[in-house]
Amino acid sequence: MIRHAVCLDLGGTNLKGGIVSDRGEFSHHQSLPSEVEKGPEQILHNLKTLASILLRDAEKDSIPIQGIGVSTPGIIDTDFGGLTGGAVNLPGWQNTPFMKVLFEEFHIPVFAHNDVTATALGEAAYGAGVGRNHVIMASVGTGIGGGIIINGKLYEGATGYAGEIGHIVTFAGGHMCNCGVKGCWEEYAALRGIMRTTQEHLDRDTRRESAIFSTRDKEEELTPRIVFDAAREGDRVALNIVDEIGSNTAVGLGSLINIFDPDMVIIGGGIAEAGDIYLNAIKTHIPGWSLPDSREGVEIVLAKLGSKAGIFGASALVFGDINRYMR
């Protein structure tokens, strides 16, 4: 019998949802504004609203639902029934027992996990990592989050906090990270680091020969997209920036490869939307930061599921019986 789950993916701007089968079939896509600026009560109201819509759709179409899966920023405590840490971009969401509330509202098992961890599960089950048993996912955006899958199972660590790969120290004594540690990987390979690297290269281009200058002046804000687009056009400064980004990213990935010996590393998140020019820059520098024996057995790829990764990850929680809220 095919199993189905109602799946919710909570982001800082939008709350997305849908019904997913254990065969990876996706239907009944719905979306609502997250309205995080209105506080945790509004976020919770929107979660209940979207879950209710999807459950009604399932009943109307005679789709049996095994559970509700939720992908959310933060650290989940299933005993508490909600978040106990993280989610700094969702003010007040911490210490909201949303799993308990959803269970009491709908009387259906509720499962939840950190959004990046859920994304890793989704990619492993339905995306780039299908058929692989040892997978590391790095989601690169404002920061770097991660998910670790060993022998086909999610590795969560002693406290459920495993996967904070962005806080590997790759440059000891380097730039101060928001976490309070100097030299964290994400300070070099995520958004702040990419923009810092870009500015350093532009400062050296005293003749303003790079096309990045004219594009930035038109668009008013310097973004990674401007840099990667210029590199694709062969801009010398942009190519040097992308090469350094690749090196800074390879430092952390190389360490993860050496430690976990995965058969696949998946790179996702907003920065990964740059595509092959970004991936190839990373691959160029991986040999300098990883052991040959580990490196030979790993494939480094971009994520496949895109904006639906969190939804598919939420379904993987349900079908894998991961982080179920227990009364």
C-alpha positions as CSV (number, residue, x, y, z in Angstrom):
1,M,0.0,0.0,0.0
2,I,1.3,3.4,-0.9
3,R,1.8,5.7,2.1
4,H,1.3,9.5,2.0
5,A,2.3,12.4,4.2
6,V,1.2,16.0,4.6
7,C,4.4,17.9,4.4
8,L,5.1,21.5,5.5
9,D,8.3,23.5,4.9
10,L,8.6,26.6,7.0
11,G,10.8,29.4,5.7
12,G,11.4,33.0,6.7
13,T,9.2,34.3,3.8
14,N,6.9,31.5,2.8
15,L,5.3,28.4,4.2
16,K,5.1,25.7,1.6
17,G,3.2,22.4,1.7
18,G,2.0,19.4,-0.3
19,I,1.2,15.8,-0.1
20,V,4.0,13.3,-0.9
21,S,3.9,9.6,-1.4
22,D,6.6,7.2,-0.3
23,R,7.3,6.7,-4.0
24,G,8.2,10.4,-4.3
25,E,5.0,11.5,-6.0
26,F,4.2,15.1,-5.1
27,S,0.7,16.7,-5.3
28,H,-1.6,19.3,-3.9
29,H,1.1,22.0,-3.7
30,Q,0.0,25.0,-1.5
31,S,1.8,28.1,-0.2
32,L,1.1,30.8,2.4
33,P,3.2,33.7,3.6
34,S,5.1,32.7,6.8
35,E,4.4,36.1,8.4
36,V,7.2,35.6,10.8
37,E,7.3,39.3,11.6
38,K,3.9,38.8,13.4
39,G,5.3,36.4,15.9
40,P,5.1,32.8,16.8
41,E,1.3,32.7,17.3
42,Q,0.8,33.8,13.7
43,I,3.4,31.3,12.4
44,L,1.6,28.5,14.3
45,H,-1.8,29.7,13.0
46,N,-0.5,29.5,9.4
47,L,1.0,26.0,10.0
48,K,-2.4,24.8,11.2
49,T,-4.2,26.5,8.4
50,L,-2.0,24.9,5.7
51,A,-2.1,21.5,7.4
52,S,-5.9,21.7,7.5
53,I,-6.2,22.6,3.8
54,L,-4.0,19.7,2.8
55,L,-5.8,17.2,5.1
56,R,-9.1,18.3,3.6
57,D,-7.7,17.8,0.1
58,A,-6.5,14.3,1.1
59,E,-9.9,13.4,2.5
60,K,-11.6,14.7,-0.6
61,D,-9.4,12.6,-2.9
62,S,-9.4,9.5,-0.6
63,I,-5.7,9.7,0.2
64,P,-4.8,8.1,3.5
65,I,-2.3,10.2,5.5
66,Q,0.3,8.5,7.7
67,G,1.6,11.6,9.4
68,I,2.4,15.3,9.2
69,G,6.1,16.2,8.6
70,V,7.5,19.7,9.3
71,S,10.8,21.1,8.1
72,T,11.8,24.2,10.1
73,P,14.8,26.2,11.1
74,G,16.0,25.4,14.6
75,I,16.7,22.5,16.9
76,I,13.8,20.1,17.6
77,D,13.1,18.5,21.0
78,T,10.4,15.8,20.5
79,D,9.8,15.5,24.2
80,F,9.0,19.2,24.3
81,G,7.1,19.1,21.0
82,G,8.9,22.0,19.4
83,L,12.1,24.0,19.1
84,T,14.5,24.5,21.9
85,G,17.2,26.3,20.0
86,G,18.2,28.1,16.8
87,A,15.7,29.7,14.4
88,V,17.2,33.2,14.9
89,N,15.4,34.4,11.8
90,L,12.0,33.4,13.3
91,P,11.6,35.7,16.3
92,G,9.8,33.9,19.2
93,W,9.5,30.6,17.3
94,Q,11.9,29.0,19.8
95,N,10.1,27.3,22.7
96,T,6.8,27.1,20.6
97,P,5.4,23.5,21.0
98,F,4.1,23.4,17.4
99,M,4.3,19.6,17.2
100,K,2.2,19.1,20.3
101,V,-0.3,21.7,19.0
102,L,-0.6,20.0,15.5
103,F,-1.0,16.6,17.1
104,E,-3.8,17.8,19.4
105,E,-5.5,19.6,16.6
106,F,-5.5,16.8,14.0
107,H,-4.8,13.6,16.0
108,I,-2.2,12.5,13.5
109,P,1.4,11.6,14.2
110,V,3.7,14.7,13.8
111,F,7.4,14.6,12.8
112,A,9.7,17.5,12.6
113,H,13.4,18.3,12.1
114,N,15.8,21.1,11.3
115,D,15.3,22.4,7.7
116,V,18.8,21.6,6.4
117,T,18.7,18.1,7.9
118,A,15.3,17.5,6.4
119,T,16.7,18.7,3.0
120,A,19.5,16.2,3.3
121,L,17.0,13.4,3.9
122,G,14.9,14.6,1.0
123,E,17.9,14.6,-1.4
124,A,19.0,11.2,-0.2
125,A,15.6,9.7,-0.6
126,Y,14.3,11.4,-3.8
127,G,17.0,13.6,-5.2
128,A,20.7,13.6,-6.0
129,G,21.6,10.9,-3.4
130,V,19.2,8.1,-4.4
131,G,21.0,4.8,-4.0
132,R,23.8,6.2,-1.9
133,N,24.3,5.1,1.7
134,H,26.9,7.6,3.0
135,V,25.9,11.1,2.1
136,I,27.0,14.5,3.4
137,M,24.9,17.5,2.4
138,A,26.2,21.1,2.6
139,S,23.6,23.8,2.2
140,V,25.5,27.1,1.3
141,G,23.7,30.4,1.7
142,T,23.8,33.0,4.4
143,G,25.6,30.4,6.4
144,I,26.4,26.7,5.9
145,G,24.2,24.0,7.3
146,G,24.6,20.3,6.9
147,G,23.1,16.8,7.1
148,I,25.0,13.6,7.6
149,I,23.7,10.2,6.5
150,I,25.7,7.1,7.5
151,N,24.7,3.6,6.4
152,G,21.4,5.0,5.1
153,K,20.5,6.6,8.4
154,L,20.5,10.1,9.7
155,Y,23.4,10.9,12.1
156,E,22.1,13.3,14.8
157,G,24.8,13.0,17.4
158,A,24.4,12.8,21.2
159,T,22.1,15.9,21.5
160,G,20.6,16.1,18.0
161,Y,22.9,19.0,17.1
162,A,25.1,17.1,14.6
163,G,25.4,18.8,11.2
164,E,26.6,22.2,12.1
165,I,29.3,21.9,9.5
166,G,29.5,25.6,8.8
167,H,31.3,26.0,12.2
168,I,34.3,23.8,11.3
169,V,37.3,26.0,11.9
170,T,39.1,26.2,8.6
171,F,41.1,29.3,9.2
172,A,42.3,29.4,12.8
173,G,42.3,32.9,14.2
174,G,40.5,34.2,11.2
175,H,37.3,36.3,10.8
176,M,34.9,36.4,13.7
177,C,31.8,34.3,13.1
178,N,28.4,35.1,14.5
179,C,28.7,32.1,16.7
180,G,31.6,33.7,18.5
181,V,34.4,31.5,17.1
182,K,37.1,32.9,14.8
183,G,37.8,31.2,11.5
184,C,34.6,29.2,10.9
185,W,34.2,27.8,7.4
186,E,31.0,29.7,6.7
187,E,32.8,33.0,7.2
188,Y,34.8,32.2,4.1
189,A,32.6,30.0,1.9
190,A,29.1,31.3,2.6
191,L,27.5,34.7,1.7
192,R,29.6,37.0,3.9
193,G,32.8,35.3,2.9
194,I,32.0,35.4,-0.8
195,M,31.2,39.1,-0.6
196,R,34.3,39.8,1.5
197,T,36.5,37.9,-1.0
198,T,34.8,39.8,-3.9
199,Q,35.5,43.2,-2.3
200,E,39.1,42.3,-1.7
201,H,39.6,41.5,-5.4
202,L,37.7,44.6,-6.5
203,D,39.9,46.8,-4.2
204,R,43.0,45.4,-6.1
205,D,41.4,46.2,-9.5
206,T,42.4,49.9,-9.2
207,R,41.6,50.5,-12.9
208,R,38.0,49.2,-12.5
209,E,38.4,47.0,-15.5
210,S,36.1,44.3,-14.2
211,A,32.5,44.2,-15.5
212,I,31.4,43.7,-11.9
213,F,31.8,47.4,-11.3
214,S,29.4,48.5,-14.0
215,T,26.8,45.8,-13.2
216,R,27.0,46.6,-9.5
217,D,26.5,50.3,-10.2
218,K,23.4,49.6,-12.2
219,E,21.9,47.2,-9.7
220,E,23.0,49.1,-6.6
221,E,23.8,45.9,-4.6
222,L,26.7,43.5,-5.1
223,T,25.5,39.9,-5.1
224,P,27.0,36.4,-5.8
225,R,24.9,36.3,-9.0
226,I,26.8,39.3,-10.4
227,V,30.1,37.7,-9.7
228,F,29.2,34.3,-11.2
229,D,27.5,35.9,-14.3
230,A,30.7,37.9,-14.9
231,A,32.8,34.8,-14.5
232,R,30.7,33.0,-17.1
233,E,31.5,35.8,-19.5
234,G,35.2,35.4,-19.0
235,D,35.8,38.4,-16.7
236,R,39.3,38.0,-15.3
237,V,38.6,39.4,-11.9
238,A,35.4,37.4,-11.5
239,L,37.2,34.2,-12.5
240,N,39.8,34.8,-9.8
241,I,37.0,35.4,-7.3
242,V,35.2,32.2,-8.2
243,D,38.5,30.3,-8.0
244,E,39.1,31.6,-4.5
245,I,35.5,30.8,-3.5
246,G,36.1,27.2,-4.8
247,S,39.2,26.9,-2.7
248,N,37.5,28.2,0.4
249,T,34.6,25.8,-0.1
250,A,36.9,22.9,-0.8
251,V,38.8,23.4,2.5
252,G,35.7,22.4,4.5
253,L,34.4,19.8,2.1
254,G,37.8,18.1,2.1
255,S,37.8,17.8,5.8
256,L,34.3,16.3,5.7
257,I,35.4,13.8,3.1
258,N,38.5,12.9,5.2
259,I,36.4,12.4,8.4
260,F,33.3,10.6,7.0
261,D,34.5,8.9,3.8
262,P,31.1,9.4,2.1
263,D,30.2,8.1,-1.3
264,M,28.5,11.4,-2.2
265,V,28.7,15.0,-1.2
266,I,25.7,17.1,-2.2
267,I,25.9,20.9,-2.3
268,G,22.7,22.8,-2.1
269,G,21.4,26.2,-0.9
270,G,21.2,29.5,-2.6
271,I,24.8,29.8,-3.6
272,A,24.7,26.4,-5.4
273,E,22.2,27.9,-7.8
274,A,25.3,29.3,-9.6
275,G,25.6,25.8,-11.1
276,D,28.5,24.2,-12.8
277,I,30.9,27.1,-12.7
278,Y,30.7,27.0,-8.9
279,L,30.8,23.2,-8.7
280,N,33.8,23.0,-11.0
281,A,35.7,25.6,-9.0
282,I,35.2,23.5,-5.9
283,K,36.3,20.2,-7.6
284,T,39.4,21.9,-8.9
285,H,40.6,22.5,-5.3
286,I,39.3,19.3,-3.6
287,P,42.6,17.4,-4.3
288,G,44.5,19.9,-2.3
289,W,42.3,19.3,0.8
290,S,41.4,15.7,0.9
291,L,43.1,12.3,1.1
292,P,43.4,10.4,-2.2
293,D,41.8,7.2,-0.9
294,S,38.7,9.0,0.4
295,R,38.5,11.3,-2.6
296,E,38.5,8.5,-5.1
297,G,35.3,7.1,-3.7
298,V,33.2,10.3,-3.5
299,E,31.1,12.0,-6.1
300,I,30.5,15.7,-5.5
301,V,27.2,17.0,-7.0
302,L,24.6,19.8,-6.8
303,A,21.3,19.2,-5.2
304,K,18.4,18.3,-7.5
305,L,15.2,19.0,-5.6
306,G,15.4,22.8,-5.6
307,S,12.6,24.6,-3.7
308,K,10.8,21.4,-3.0
309,A,13.7,19.8,-1.0
310,G,12.2,20.8,2.4
311,I,8.8,19.3,1.5
312,F,10.4,16.0,0.4
313,G,12.6,16.0,3.5
314,A,9.5,16.4,5.7
315,S,8.0,13.3,4.0
316,A,11.3,11.4,4.7
317,L,10.8,12.2,8.4
318,V,7.3,10.6,8.3
319,F,8.2,7.5,6.3
320,G,11.4,7.0,8.2
321,D,9.7,7.5,11.6
322,I,12.3,10.2,12.5
323,N,11.6,12.7,15.3
324,R,8.0,11.7,16.0
325,Y,6.3,13.7,18.7
326,M,5.2,11.4,21.6
327,R,2.5,12.4,24.0
